[in-house]
Amino acid sequence: MAAVHSIAEDAAGRAEAMLWSRFAAPSDAADLRASWLSLLALRLGRTRAALLLWADDAPGSFAVAAAWPDPQRDLQYLGPTAQRALLERRGVVGSSAGELPSPDGSAQIAYPVESGGELLGAVVLDLGAGPRDDLQQCLRQVHWASGWLLEGVHAQRLREREQALDRVHRYNRLMATALQERSLSAAAQAVAAEIAIRLACDRVSVGFVDGRRVVPVVLSNTASFDARSDLVRTLGDAMDEALDLGVALQFPVPEGDEMGVMVHRDAARRLGIAAMLSVPLMHDARTVGVLTLERADGPAFTAAERAELEDVAPLLGAAWGPRRQQERPWWSKAREAVAAAAHAIAGPRRPGLKLVMLALMLCAAALALVDAPHRVTARTVVEGATQLATAAPFDGYLAEGFVRAGDMVRAGQPMAQLDRRDLELERARWAAELEQLRRRHQVAMAQGDRAATGVLAAQMLQTRAQLDLAAEKLARSTLLAPHDGIVVSGDLSQSIGTPVEQGKVLFEVAPLDGFRVVLQVDERDIAYMAAGQRGELVLSSRPGRPLPFVVSRITPVATQQDGQNVFRAEARMDELATGLRPGLEGVGKVAVGERPLLWLWTHRFTGWLRLALWTWMP
């Protein structure tokens, strides 16, 4: 009996050692999770069944990643406990009958697997009979064991990231090879050679679309070849098949691929090769070329190799497509364009195009003959006719602000209050000093000391002047509105207690009985402007009501506004509309005459063209 028990222990030890080997070097993520769950179940000892749920591709969805002891066993009865752990995101203890363990200590425990706040899954264990006090210790062991699982997950993610970085590095190196050569054929030759080495191919060919066919222009490891040879024709036929279907084609055909490869199969037979892969090079949603790979003795191209080439193909197409067009002779491009246009206009087909051309010619004639008002458009700002500033009368501190920008004020209304405490102390000091000097002056007069009397009288005059100055500052510490109007700038509500300097502008008040319109005229239109011209203004605040105005003055000095050179023009409004406020912006249009419609729509471009020609001409 002891021998049988020893044999069982040895078998269990070997099984656990194999599980540790699988866990230390898993073949994939599924093998890692299965071996981890098995080790955890064996570690706890009293485990009857175990289930590991893992996040699926769909958000909030979890699938069975591993089951113990039998993956085919139905473990749906563990679902409610697993759902509780996933929803509450904490370890839970329950049983098939409720949320409390059974009297014999058997229970279901579940613990969520999280990483950085991300819920990855949950592990559920069906524990057999045993001490109920050990359930908390089991939860702790599951928590500690999940660290090994997370370590494997992190290692797997790190490997995937390294593989992705390696692919990006290969793509960058391949694109650098594709772009470093001056000519397209040399670039294609270098790329074909690099792909042949990278994917262990016997030959890599590059062909470009010419009309409705693909013409092979590069064969790896071949400096020159006869374009009329059987080899080139066979490769061209295989490339034409990829061009017609617009997808990557492979022989032997992968399992589950329904796309036919009849030409590729025939080409592989005629060339005597075991594997063939053609990938179209796309640019602007059209095929510009085809990349064909061959292996004489195999093996067949894997799905990873095909996916890598399908990722590289758009990059090569984007790099080579424009260069293919650029390297064509200019006369070939011009001849093709002229022939296509002439055939479309004068040929027997496309009557709709001819009607469109006739309609365009009639429209151009009408535009050249019909006159329309020429109006100069400019950005406008409404300003007050006059604008008075209220400045700090002396250095001090701001005590209170009564109004802010946008408030209506009356003449003499308090707008702000400066701190008066220092001024009151100064006035009291000068008043006390004046009283002392007055008493000393009386004593000197009583004693008949004329010299002292004269000096004290002068000091009294100086002290009285300082006292009057302090009183004047106290009177001016309250800033009053200069006239009725609206405060256009100034908000001291956020600056209480801050120092102010003498002469600093605190408020600007504009009256509401007079406004002017300021137009920012582009330098290209200033030549059409003159005083006395009439126009209309549409404000952003009231787009449905145009306001008439008359240009009164044009300032002959340019300024920069939003990167453009503009001139300032002033205009007066014919009537004062209700609701006008300084600072309102809009768009003004000034009538400057009449011009043909064609000129109105093209004069900006023709002006720019004339200036450009003048600049470029020697």
Stockholm file with secondary structure:
# STOCKHOLM 1.0

chainA/1-618         MAAVHSIAEDAAGRAEAMLWSRFAAPSDAADLRASWLSLLALRLGRTRAALLLWADDAPGSFAVAAAWPDPQRDLQYLGPTAQRALLERRGVVGSSAGELPSPDGSAQIAYPVESGGELLGAVVLDLGAGPRDDLQQCLRQVHWASGWLLEGVHAQRLREREQALDRVHRYNRLMATALQERSLSAAAQAVAAEIAIRLACDRVSVGFVDGRRVVPVVLSNTASFDARSDLVRTLGDAMDEALDLGVALQFPVPEGDEMGVMVHRDAARRLGIAAMLSVPLMHDARTVGVLTLERADGPAFTAAERAELEDVAPLLGAAWGPRRQQERPWWSKAREAVAAAAHAIAGPRRPGLKLVMLALMLCAAALALVDAPHRVTARTVVEGATQLATAAPFDGYLAEGFVRAGDMVRAGQPMAQLDRRDLELERARWAAELEQLRRRHQVAMAQGDRAATGVLAAQMLQTRAQLDLAAEKLARSTLLAPHDGIVVSGDLSQSIGTPVEQGKVLFEVAPLDGFRVVLQVDERDIAYMAAGQRGELVLSSRPGRPLPFVVSRITPVATQQDGQNVFRAEARMDELATGLRPGLEGVGKVAVGERPLLWLWTHRFTGWLRLALWTWMP
#=GR chainA/1-618 SS CHHHHHHHHHHHHHHHHHHHHHHHSCSSHHHHHHHHHHHHHHHHSSEEEEEEEEECSSTTCEEEEEEESCTTSCCGGGHHHHHHHHHHTSCEEEBTTBSSCCTTSCEEEEEEEEETTEEEEEEEEEECSCCTTHHHHHHHHHHHHHHHHHHHHHHHHHHHHHHHHHHHHHHHHHHHHHHHSSSHHHHHHHHHHHHHHHTTCSEEEEEEEETTEEEEEEETTBSCCCTTSHHHHHHHHHHHHHHHHCSCEEESCCTTCCCCCHHHHHHHHHHTCSEEEEEEEEETTEEEEEEEEEESSCCCCCHHHHHHHHHHHHHHHHHHHHHHHHTSCHHHHHHHHHHHHHHHHHSSSCHHHHHHHHHHHHHHHHHHHCEEEEEEEEEEEEEESSCEEEECSSSEEEEEECCBTTCEECTTCEEEEECCHHHHHHHHHHHHHHHHHHHHHHHHHHHTCHHHHHHHHHHHHHHHHHHHHHHHHHHHTEEECSSSEEEEECBCTTCTTCEECTTCEEEEEECSSCEEEEEEEETTTGGGCCTTCEEEEEETTEEEEEEEEEEEEEEEEEEEETTEEEEEEEEEESSCCTTCCTTCEEEEEEEEEEEEHHHHHHHHHHHHHHHHHHHHCC
#=GC SS_cons         CHHHHHHHHHHHHHHHHHHHHHHHSCSSHHHHHHHHHHHHHHHHSSEEEEEEEEECSSTTCEEEEEEESCTTSCCGGGHHHHHHHHHHTSCEEEBTTBSSCCTTSCEEEEEEEEETTEEEEEEEEEECSCCTTHHHHHHHHHHHHHHHHHHHHHHHHHHHHHHHHHHHHHHHHHHHHHHHSSSHHHHHHHHHHHHHHHTTCSEEEEEEEETTEEEEEEETTBSCCCTTSHHHHHHHHHHHHHHHHCSCEEESCCTTCCCCCHHHHHHHHHHTCSEEEEEEEEETTEEEEEEEEEESSCCCCCHHHHHHHHHHHHHHHHHHHHHHHHTSCHHHHHHHHHHHHHHHHHSSSCHHHHHHHHHHHHHHHHHHHCEEEEEEEEEEEEEESSCEEEECSSSEEEEEECCBTTCEECTTCEEEEECCHHHHHHHHHHHHHHHHHHHHHHHHHHHTCHHHHHHHHHHHHHHHHHHHHHHHHHHHTEEECSSSEEEEECBCTTCTTCEECTTCEEEEEECSSCEEEEEEEETTTGGGCCTTCEEEEEETTEEEEEEEEEEEEEEEEEEEETTEEEEEEEEEESSCCTTCCTTCEEEEEEEEEEEEHHHHHHHHHHHHHHHHHHHHCC
//
